[in-house]
């Protein structure tokens, strides 16, 4: 029997509908129908941590998207196969910048800002981590190999995302530091963009050996954490990844109780 205090966790999803390439991996099924998708590892991690996942597909306006927040107790802004429009941080795209999905970005920014006003717990993963930074006025490296060539290899292919590939130094006293309980984590890495200028009011929680900001928090928020890696992919074999989700779900349970849902 599901307890009434089980938190509902909203997770944003990906799509490429509206783009030219119609393949299964780009937002269309074999018959050419537009689809939304999310890797099952996200929902598995939420459920194993004590929450119930609810997928949040794109809708036609930020006002409609805000209605999602009346149904959920915590928000995960997921990663995906796209880049955030550089115009949002005052730059023009360089040739190495990937596909843009403005409808998705607009919706996620609206959800994030409304969730913060409600003091709802938010977890940003990979692209979601970057979205948090841009929402607070920060900027991104549009392509790490081009703009920070001395950095690590942050796209670990062909190594699967279920395996870690580099370290992250964790700042003590931060949300991540308190969750992890250790000064160093081993994480996976599947991104070609990263935080360049950190957003106003955000603080770094974790940094890779090459100086890339791998995690951020906002002091004073009920729970706002961004991680550049994919803890959902490491969940089954990594205690720190499980702790991230369990803490987030626990904070969402508190929100649900305070909201008397």
C-alpha positions in Angstrom: 0.0 0.0 0.0 1.4 3.4 -1.0 1.6 5.8 1.9 -0.1 9.2 1.6 3.2 10.9 2.4 4.9 9.4 -0.7 6.2 12.4 -2.7 5.4 12.8 -6.4 8.5 13.7 -8.3 8.1 15.5 -11.6 10.8 14.9 -14.2 11.1 16.9 -17.4 11.5 14.9 -20.6 13.3 15.3 -24.0 12.1 15.5 -27.6 13.4 16.6 -31.0 10.0 17.0 -32.6 10.0 19.8 -35.1 13.5 19.0 -36.2 14.3 17.5 -39.6 15.8 14.2 -38.8 13.0 11.7 -38.1 14.7 8.7 -36.3 13.7 6.9 -33.2 16.5 8.5 -31.2 15.6 12.0 -32.4 12.1 12.3 -31.2 10.0 10.2 -33.6 8.8 6.7 -33.6 9.3 4.3 -36.6 6.0 5.6 -38.1 7.1 9.3 -37.9 5.0 10.2 -34.9 6.5 12.9 -32.6 7.4 11.5 -29.2 8.7 12.5 -25.8 11.2 10.3 -24.0 13.2 9.8 -20.8 15.7 7.2 -19.9 14.2 4.7 -17.4 17.2 5.1 -15.0 15.6 8.4 -13.9 12.3 6.9 -12.9 14.0 3.8 -11.4 16.2 6.0 -9.1 13.2 8.0 -7.9 11.1 5.0 -7.2 13.9 3.1 -5.4 14.5 6.2 -3.3 10.9 6.3 -2.1 9.2 8.6 -4.6 6.7 8.2 -7.4 7.9 9.6 -10.7 5.7 11.7 -13.0 6.9 12.7 -16.4 6.3 16.3 -17.5 6.0 16.6 -21.3 6.2 20.0 -23.0 3.1 22.1 -23.2 2.3 25.2 -25.2 3.0 27.9 -22.6 4.9 28.5 -19.3 1.5 29.3 -17.6 0.3 25.8 -18.4 3.6 24.3 -17.4 3.2 26.0 -14.0 0.1 23.8 -13.3 2.4 20.8 -13.1 3.8 22.2 -9.8 0.3 21.8 -8.3 0.6 18.1 -8.8 4.2 17.4 -7.7 6.4 17.7 -4.5 9.8 17.8 -6.1 11.2 18.8 -9.5 14.0 17.0 -11.5 15.2 19.0 -14.5 16.7 16.2 -16.6 19.5 16.0 -19.2 19.0 15.5 -22.9 20.4 15.6 -26.4 20.5 19.4 -26.8 22.3 22.6 -25.8 20.9 25.7 -24.1 20.5 28.7 -26.4 23.6 30.9 -25.9 21.4 33.9 -26.4 20.1 33.3 -22.9 23.6 34.2 -21.6 24.4 36.9 -24.1 26.4 35.0 -26.7 26.0 33.8 -30.2 26.3 30.1 -31.0 29.7 28.9 -32.1 29.9 26.1 -34.8 30.4 23.5 -32.1 27.2 24.3 -30.3 24.7 21.5 -30.6 21.0 21.4 -31.3 18.8 23.9 -29.5 15.4 23.2 -28.1 14.0 26.6 -27.1 10.5 25.3 -26.2 12.0 22.8 -23.7 14.4 25.4 -22.3 11.6 28.0 -21.9 9.4 25.5 -20.1 12.2 24.3 -17.8 13.2 27.9 -16.8 9.6 28.7 -16.0 9.2 25.5 -13.9 12.5 26.2 -12.1 11.6 29.8 -11.2 8.1 28.9 -10.0 9.4 26.0 -8.0 11.9 28.2 -6.2 9.1 30.7 -5.3 7.2 27.7 -3.8 10.3 26.5 -2.0 9.9 23.2 -3.8 13.0 20.9 -3.9 14.8 21.0 -7.2 17.5 18.6 -8.6 19.1 19.5 -11.9 21.0 16.8 -13.7 23.5 17.4 -16.5 21.6 19.8 -18.8 19.4 20.6 -15.8 22.5 21.6 -13.8 23.4 24.0 -16.7 19.9 25.3 -16.9 20.0 26.3 -13.2 23.2 28.2 -13.8 21.8 30.1 -16.8 18.6 30.9 -15.0 20.6 32.7 -12.3 22.5 34.7 -14.9 25.5 32.4 -15.4 27.1 31.4 -18.7 28.4 28.2 -20.3 31.3 26.9 -22.2 29.5 26.1 -25.5 32.1 23.4 -26.2 34.7 22.3 -23.7 37.2 21.0 -26.3 37.1 24.3 -28.2 36.9 26.8 -25.4 38.7 25.0 -22.6 41.0 22.6 -24.5 43.2 21.9 -21.5 40.3 20.2 -19.7 39.6 16.6 -19.2 37.7 14.5 -21.7 34.1 15.2 -20.4 32.4 13.0 -23.0 33.5 9.5 -21.9 32.3 7.5 -24.9 32.7 4.6 -25.6 32.8 4.0 -21.8 29.1 3.5 -20.7 27.5 6.0 -18.4 27.0 3.3 -15.8 30.8 3.6 -15.1 32.6 6.6 -13.6 35.4 8.3 -15.5 36.8 11.1 -13.4 36.9 12.5 -9.9 35.0 15.5 -8.4 36.4 17.3 -5.4 33.5 18.0 -3.0 33.4 21.2 -1.0 32.7 20.5 2.7 29.7 22.1 4.3 27.8 22.2 1.1 24.6 20.2 0.3 26.6 17.8 -1.8 29.3 17.6 0.9 26.8 16.7 3.6 25.1 14.2 1.3 28.2 12.5 0.1 30.1 12.6 3.4 33.4 12.4 1.6 35.8 14.8 0.0 36.0 13.1 -3.4 33.5 11.4 -5.7 33.9 9.3 -8.8 31.4 10.4 -11.5 30.5 9.7 -15.1 30.8 12.3 -17.7 28.6 12.7 -20.9 28.7 16.4 -21.6 30.5 18.8 -24.0 29.3 22.0 -22.3 29.8 23.2 -18.7 29.5 26.2 -16.4 31.8 29.1 -17.4 30.6 31.9 -15.2 28.6 30.8 -12.2 25.2 32.3 -11.7 24.4 35.0 -9.1 23.6 33.5 -5.7 24.9 30.1 -6.6 27.9 28.4 -4.9 30.0 25.6 -6.3 29.7 22.2 -4.5 32.0 20.2 -6.6 34.8 20.8 -9.1 36.6 18.4 -11.4 40.5 18.3 -11.5 40.5 20.6 -14.5 38.5 23.3 -12.7 35.1 22.6 -14.3 32.2 23.3 -11.9 30.4 19.9 -11.5 27.9 20.9 -8.9 26.1 24.0 -7.6 23.7 24.9 -4.8 21.8 28.0 -3.8 22.2 28.9 -0.1 19.0 29.9 1.4 16.9 27.8 -0.9 15.0 24.9 0.7 16.8 22.4 -1.6 18.4 23.4 -4.9 21.2 21.1 -6.2 22.7 20.8 -9.7 25.1 18.0 -10.7 26.8 17.9 -14.1 27.0 14.1 -14.1 24.3 11.4 -14.2 23.8 9.9 -10.7 20.7 8.0 -12.0 23.0 6.0 -14.2 25.4 5.1 -11.3 22.6 4.5 -8.8 22.8 0.7 -8.6 26.6 0.6 -7.9 27.4 3.9 -6.2 26.3 4.8 -2.6 26.9 8.6 -3.2 24.5 8.5 -6.2 21.9 6.8 -4.1 22.3 9.3 -1.3 21.7 12.2 -3.7 18.3 10.8 -4.8 17.3 9.7 -1.3 18.0 13.1 0.1 16.1 14.8 -2.7 13.1 12.5 -2.2 13.3 13.1 1.6 13.2 16.8 1.0 10.3 16.4 -1.4 8.4 14.4 1.3 8.9 17.3 3.7 7.5 19.6 1.1 4.5 17.4 0.6 3.8 17.3 4.3 4.2 21.0 4.7 1.8 21.5 1.7 -0.7 19.0 3.4 -1.2 17.1 0.1 
